[in-house]
Each structure stands twice: as structure tokens, then as C-alpha cells.
Amino acid sequence: MGKGNKLYSIFFNKCPRCQKGNFFTVNNPYNLKQFDKMNEQCLCCGERFLKEPGYYTGALYVSYAYYVALIVNCFIVFEVILDMDLTYFLVILVTLIILLTPPVFRLARLTWINFFVSFDPHKPTSCP
């Protein structure tokens, strides 16, 4: 997975246009004071990340899809394959959802902006 691939931008916190600058200000999603802080624009190519008010509302639908996939997969593994008691399954599932909230929040926003902004290898950048 190299530059030019949307998955590179999504999983490595990179600008969707140049794939050099960081999308979020810090790379660690578990820095809870700053996990949701985004750069206003790419520090390398100048692509604006805050397009308009309410732009990232659509990312809610993306995060919903990620959580549905998580719940279905956990159900299949814990209930169908391992035949675990429903109470233990729910405790594990709620714990997973709480622990995965910061990374899923970031993945959803990066996925959403990658729907609309494409990689441009010829975009002038000020980064090495």
C-alpha cells in the first residue's frame, strides 16, 4: 500500500491530495485531549480540510458502517463460532466499542474526505 492509494491516506493520517501532510494534528488517536483536532489545511499542499460547516456530518454514516461491521463480526466470532454466553459477549462488545471510539472517529473522517478528494501527484508541495 503506497502513495496514490486512498487506503494509504486513510490508515496513515495523510492528506488525501498530496499524501504527505498530516490530516490530524497528532498521530496517536488515544491522546484523548487532541484525538479530534484536525489541521485546517494541509501543511504541504494547502488542501483545505475544513470545507464547510457540517461537512463531516456524512462521516457519521461511515462510522455507523464501521460499527455495524464490528458488531456483526464480533457476533459471528463470539456467539456462532465460540458459543459464548450472551452476557460475556455484550460486556466484550461494549468494551471494544468504547476502546475503539477514537480510531473509528478518525477513520470515518479520513474515509469521508477521501470520497471527495483524489490524489494528485502533480500538486505542488512544500514538504520533502
MONORNOR-V439957 format. One record per residue. SS is DSSP state (A for helix, B for strand, O for the rest). NEAR is the number of other C-alpha atoms within 10 Angstrom. D_LAST is the distance of its C-alpha to the last C-alpha in Angstrom with 1 decimal. Layout:
BEGIN
ss = (SS,SS)
near = (NEAR,NEAR)
d_last = (D_LAST,D_LAST)
END
This chain:
BEGIN
ss = (O,O,O,O,O,A,A,A,A,A,A,O,O,B,O,O,O,O,O,O,O,B,O,B,O,O,O,O,O,O,O,O,O,O,O,O,O,B,O,O,B,O,O,O,O,O,O,B,O,O,O,O,O,O,A,A,A,A,A,A,A,A,A,A,A,A,A,A,A,A,A,A,A,A,A,A,A,A,A,A,A,O,O,O,O,A,A,A,A,A,A,A,A,A,A,A,A,A,A,A,A,A,A,A,A,A,A,A,A,A,A,A,A,A,A,A,O,O,O,O,O,O,O,O,O,O,O,O)
near = (9,9,15,16,13,22,17,16,28,22,14,15,22,22,32,31,25,25,26,21,24,21,27,24,15,16,14,13,18,15,11,10,8,14,18,18,13,17,17,15,18,23,17,19,18,17,18,15,20,14,12,8,7,9,13,17,11,13,20,14,13,19,20,13,13,15,16,12,12,16,17,10,12,18,19,13,14,18,15,10,10,10,12,13,10,12,9,11,17,15,10,13,17,12,11,14,14,9,12,15,15,17,15,18,18,23,20,22,23,27,19,21,22,18,10,8,14,16,17,12,12,8,13,11,15,11,10,5)
d_last = (19.8,16.4,14.1,16.3,19.0,20.2,21.2,17.6,16.9,20.3,20.4,17.0,16.9,14.1,14.2,16.5,15.1,11.3,11.6,8.4,10.1,13.3,16.6,18.8,18.4,19.3,18.8,22.5,25.0,27.8,26.8,29.7,29.2,25.7,25.6,26.0,23.8,21.2,18.6,20.2,17.2,13.6,11.5,8.7,11.2,14.4,16.4,19.5,20.5,23.9,25.4,29.0,31.5,32.5,29.7,29.2,32.9,32.5,30.4,33.7,35.0,32.1,32.6,36.3,35.7,33.7,36.6,39.2,37.5,37.4,41.1,42.3,40.7,42.0,45.4,45.5,44.5,46.6,49.6,50.1,48.9,49.6,52.4,51.5,53.5,52.3,52.2,49.8,47.7,47.4,46.6,43.8,42.5,42.6,40.8,38.1,37.7,37.4,34.9,32.7,32.7,29.3,27.3,29.3,28.7,24.9,25.3,27.6,25.4,22.4,24.8,26.4,23.3,22.3,25.8,25.0,21.3,20.1,16.8,15.7,13.3,13.8,13.0,10.9,7.9,6.8,3.8,0.0)
END
